[in-house]
Amino acid sequence: MAIPRLDKDMRAKARDALAERMSRMSEKTLEQYLQDDSAEIRRASVLAVAMRDSLAHTDRVISLLLDPEPRVWRAAHAALHSLSKEDFGPTLNATDEEREQAILRWESWWQKKR
């Protein structure tokens, strides 16, 4: 809750530290945090999934491409890109419709991957 109140440099460091700390949490705990009410927690947990190279929560990460918070859906895109070495979107300034289309592409990739 304190992260948004920090100055820009400290905010970036705190966000990195939170994601790093979360990367050491269990898969079950990360699953819960991916659904947290706090955008900061959702973002950090998505990045933690990527840091762990874990595909355990891929369905949830894909669904976060529609998160109302841009920093969350952009982190979800970065995590998926890191985990898959593919890029099915969305772009940084994507509309809701473009994000929905990206979800379909990511879901197709994930179906093939499984």
VOGU-3710 file (C-alpha; in Angstrom, 3 decimals, decimal comma):
1> maiprldkdm> 0,000/0,000/0,000  2,967/2,295/0,538  4,483/1,848/-2,919  2,291/4,409/-4,736  3,267/7,054/-2,163  7,008/6,690/-2,782  8,986/8,918/-5,132  9,599/7,521/-8,612  13,053/5,984/-7,957  12,072/4,420/-4,645
11> rakardalae> 8,789/3,188/-6,112  10,648/1,281/-8,837  13,035/-0,250/-6,297  10,175/-1,225/-3,982  8,251/-2,828/-6,854  11,333/-4,823/-7,884  11,914/-5,922/-4,293  8,293/-6,997/-3,883  8,360/-9,094/-7,066  11,695/-10,643/-6,029
21> rmsrmsektl> 10,323/-11,528/-2,605  7,188/-13,019/-4,108  9,260/-15,180/-6,451  10,273/-17,193/-3,378  6,680/-17,917/-2,368  4,897/-21,194/-2,977  2,834/-21,775/-6,109  -0,309/-21,857/-3,960  0,489/-18,501/-2,391  1,267/-16,956/-5,778
31> eqylqddsae> -2,053/-18,252/-7,076  -3,839/-16,319/-4,339  -1,838/-13,143/-4,962  -2,590/-13,243/-8,686  -6,206/-12,565/-7,667  -5,489/-9,950/-4,999  -7,491/-6,721/-4,812  -4,298/-4,674/-4,939  -2,925/-3,922/-8,400  0,585/-3,703/-6,895
41> irrasvlava> 0,265/-7,255/-5,548  -1,186/-8,627/-8,803  1,621/-6,999/-10,781  4,335/-8,280/-8,453  2,912/-11,803/-8,431  2,779/-11,897/-12,254  6,415/-10,851/-12,405  7,264/-13,421/-9,724  5,727/-16,138/-11,898  8,006/-15,061/-14,739
51> mrdslahtdr> 11,062/-14,936/-12,461  10,360/-18,524/-11,428  9,892/-19,625/-15,067  6,679/-21,207/-13,867  3,905/-22,212/-16,227  1,661/-23,288/-13,333  -0,478/-20,147/-13,521  -0,433/-19,486/-17,240  -4,237/-19,441/-17,559  -4,507/-16,786/-14,851
61> visllldpep> -1,643/-14,732/-16,275  -3,346/-14,764/-19,681  -6,596/-13,580/-18,117  -4,735/-10,686/-16,491  -4,219/-9,218/-19,955  -7,694/-7,775/-19,362  -6,864/-6,342/-15,942  -8,203/-2,788/-15,601  -4,803/-1,558/-14,392  -2,338/-1,003/-17,268
71> rvwraahaal> 0,682/-1,846/-15,110  -0,861/-5,256/-14,354  -1,789/-6,231/-17,901  1,538/-4,958/-19,201  3,333/-7,070/-16,585  1,202/-10,055/-17,648  2,294/-9,508/-21,249  5,949/-9,236/-20,205  5,631/-12,419/-18,141  4,049/-14,358/-20,994
81> hslskedfgp> 6,691/-13,125/-23,407  9,440/-14,166/-20,991  7,932/-17,592/-20,329  7,143/-18,427/-23,951  9,795/-16,559/-25,942  6,821/-15,614/-28,145  4,910/-12,373/-28,492  1,213/-12,512/-29,250  0,524/-9,032/-27,897  -0,983/-6,813/-26,827
91> tlnatdeere> 0,956/-3,670/-27,666  1,603/-1,031/-25,002  -1,344/1,156/-25,988  -3,743/-1,625/-26,942  -7,475/-1,116/-26,746  -9,695/-3,504/-24,790  -10,631/-5,195/-28,062  -6,974/-5,638/-29,019  -6,262/-7,113/-25,603  -9,134/-9,557/-26,054
101> qailrwesww> -7,670/-10,601/-29,416  -4,270/-11,072/-27,782  -5,880/-13,315/-25,174  -7,241/-15,542/-27,927  -3,765/-15,828/-29,460  -2,174/-16,590/-26,085  -4,856/-19,165/-25,273  -4,215/-20,864/-28,622  -0,483/-20,968/-27,878  -1,144/-22,347/-24,397
111> qkkr> -3,460/-25,089/-25,727  -0,695/-26,221/-28,087  1,954/-25,988/-25,378  0,059/-28,182/-22,949
//
